[in-house]
Amino acid sequence: MDGKDVDFKANPFETMYFENTNPTAESCRKLKIHNSAPIQFPFHWSVYRQKNSQKISLQDEETHYRIEPAQGKFLGGETKEFSVYFCPQHAEPYFEYADMIVEDIPIASVRNPPEGLKLFAAANTQKSKVPMPTYVGSNTQFLSIPMIMFNLRGQGNSCRVQCEPPVTVFEGDLFINQKYNQQVKICKLTKGLVKYKLRME
């Protein structure tokens, strides 16, 4: 993560925190994942807002995080880098979730699968020869397995600016249909890129 090794056994890494970010700006963290197995498998990322939701929706959910590449294939022994982006829309905290879903491999080949997933697989295998996928839209005979799961945490912060001069005064006589101007400097006091729109009232 961000160039530093993560030992999941010694220090379980469950939550990815992002620096405070101005609304409509983006912050990014880099994540490298190594496939230590010799086999290739397809994957995709699922980013969502509600954990353990009883309601299943096939529509794209509006989230404030995204991961690139969002899907693809992991080669055996490959190390792949992912960019995880946070883009708040307002000055408020954002709590969302991301799962890396692997496809097209049997659960028996997964080392230390989640207990709930093992029970689900056993129940479906008893009912039919082909287990039902855990995720809607799976095109494989095997379970869709959430291999890596993260909590995503970020804070949208209002952008602080400084205006020089703070008050603009046009002195002297002003005539109709004549243009008068003064230069105003606006300095942003927080980090990050910000989009802006000027509105005169």
C-alpha positions, 0 to 999 in steps of 0.5 A: 500500500503506497509503496509499503508492505502490508502483513495481513497476519500481523496487522489485519488491513481492513480499512483504507483511509484517505486524506481530507479532500476538497469537494469535487477534487480527487485523492488517490492511493496505490495498491499492489496485489500479488497473485502467489498462485500459478493459475490465472483468474478473472476479477472485478471490483465491487464498490458499494455504500451499504454493507450487508444490505438485504436489498439487491439492486442491478443498477449502478450505485452512486459511490464516491470511490472508484478503483482502476482497473475495475476488472480484468485478469490476474496472471499466475505469479503476477503483481498488479497495481491498482489506483483507488480514488476518493472524490467527495461531493460535499464537505462530509465524511464518506463511509463505503466499501470495496470487494475484490471478486474473483471468478471461475475458480472452485472454492476448494482451491481458495486458501482459508476462505471465509467461513460464511462462504464455505457454508453457502457453498456447501448448502448450494452444492447439496441442493444442486450439482452446480452451485449458485453464485454469491453475486448476481450476474456471475457467468461461471459455474463456480462461486463468485468469491470476495477475496479481498474486502476493504472499508473505505473512509474519507472526509470531504473538507470545505476549501479554505481561501484567502482573498486580497484585497478582501473588499474592492472599492471603486473610488472617484466618479464612475460614468455610465457605459465605461468599464472599470476593473481591479485585480483580485488575488484568491489564494487556496489554503488547502491542498488538492485540485478544486473546481470553481465557478464565479457568480456575481450577485 
